[in-house]
Amino acid sequence: QFLFSFLFVSAAFASFVFVCSPVLRDIPPLAMSQNTAPISDIISSLLPEEEQQYRAFRAYLSSLGLSSEEEGACSRLVARCLAARRAPPLQWHALERVPSIPLRADLPTPERAEAQSLLQKLAVLKLNGGLGTTMGCTGPKSVIQVRNGKSFLDLVVDQIKELNGTHGCSVPLVLMNSFNTDHDTSVVLQKYHDDNIDIRTFQQSKFPRLFKDTLQPMPNGANSNLKCWYPPGHGNVYDALQNSGVLDRLLAEGKEYLFVSNIDNLGATVDMAILAHMAKTGTEFVMEVTNKTLADVKGGTLVKYEGRTKLLEVAQVPKEHIGDFKSIEKFDVFNTNNIWLDLRAVKRALENGHMDLDVIENVKVVDGKEVLQLETAIGAAISCFSNALGINVPRSRFLPVKSTSDLLIVQSDVYEESHGTLAMRSERGGKPNPRVELGSEFKKVGDYLERFGSCPSLLQLDQLRVSGDVWFGENVTLVGDVDVVAPEGKRINVPSGATLNSVVVGADSSA
C-alpha cells in the first residue's frame, strides 16, 4: 500500500518555522574571485564608506558568540562581498568551453584487489544541512521516507554497509550537519547503533544574516532566534572540515580521498572507476558533470576563464548573456554537485591560505525585511587546485529529490532498489526519467500522500502534468503524455485501476 509515513521519527524533532521567502532582486552579477589576498589587502581596497560599513559589522560581530575561526571567516566573506561589488564584471567574451571533459564510460573499472586498497583510503561525506520545509516537513530533509519506508539516510547507510561488506573494507560515513539539523540527526543516528558502520558528524558554520541595506548582523546576541542565522552554503565544507578536526582525523587514519554529495541525490554512490582514475592520475579535485537538458538550464557549468577552469553559476552571468548561459549548444553540461577531493590537497590549500570561493548573495525576506545570506558553493573550489577536472557521468548519477514531483518518480516502478541503490528498471528501455509536474495542491508531502491512493505505474510514462483538485485511486497506470487538469472549483477523481494513455483529462471527464 502506498503509505509513506515520511517523517516525524521522534517527537524530539524541533520545528524551525519562520517567515522566510526568496526574493528576486537586481543584484549586479558578482565577479569571479581571483587569487587569495590577505584580509588587510581586501579591506584597504574598500571605499571609505564601505570600510566604515565593514568596521561597524566587525565590531558588532564580536558580541555574537562565534568562535574565532567563524568570526574570521564571516568577516572575510563580508569584506570580499563589498570588494566584489566593484570588481570588474565578468568578461563574457573571455569565457571558453572546457575543451575536453573525459567520459565516465571511458574509465576502466579497477580489479577487486585494487578497489579494496583504494576503498581503505576513502571516506564518504553527505551534505546534511537542509530541512524539509520546502516539501512541507519539519526536521532534517534526510529523514523523509522516499522508498520502501526508507529515508534518504537509511538508503545511504545501506549503500555504505553493502560497499564495506562486498569489499571487506571500512569506509566511514561522514555527515556535515547544520545547526538546523544537528540535534535531530543525532537522535536518528541511534537507530544504526548495531549496524556495524562508522558514522561521524560535524557541524558547518553558523553565520548571522545581514540586513541588506546596512550589512549589519540581524541577531542581537548569541541566543537570538534561529531565524537570525543561516548555514553559509556547502562551500563552507572546507573550513568546517578543518575547524572541526575531522580533516586531520581522516588523514591520520590514512584516508586520502573524500567523496562528497548532497544527501538527497539518490544517484550519488561510490564509483570505483572515478576513484581509481583520481588515484592513477594524481587528480586533486573531480566534479561530476552530466549532459544538460532543458530542465537543467540554470545549473552551474564548467568554463575556462583567464586560463583556469572555473564553475560558472547563473548568478555570475550578466543579464544580457543569460540566454547564452542557458543554451544547451554553448554549455552542454552542468554540475551534479558530486565532488571527489584529495584530502592531502585540501589540507595543503587550507594551510597556504583561505580558499576564497566566489561569494553568492542570497536575498531573502525575514519578518518583512530584506536580509542577505552570503554563501559559497563547494564546486567553486575547482579553481583552487592545480590538477582538477570534470568527468561527464551518466544521468543516473544525478537523481535529486527536490519536490514531490521528484519524489513520485523515485517511489514509482521506474526504479528498483537494492541495498540502498536505486537503478532504473530494464523495462524502461533506457528512456530518461519521465517529466512530472505536480501542481501546488501536491507541494506538501502530506497532501501528496493523501491525493494518491497508491503510487501509480510510471514505467511507460513520458510526461505527466497535474493541476487543480485531482485525486488518484489505487493501481493507476499512466502511459505516454498525460495531462490531468481540474479547473478552479472542480474536482477530478482518477478511479482505481484506471489506465490513462496519452490523454488530456478535464473537469468533465471521468477518466
Disulfide bonds with the S-S distance in Angstrom:
none
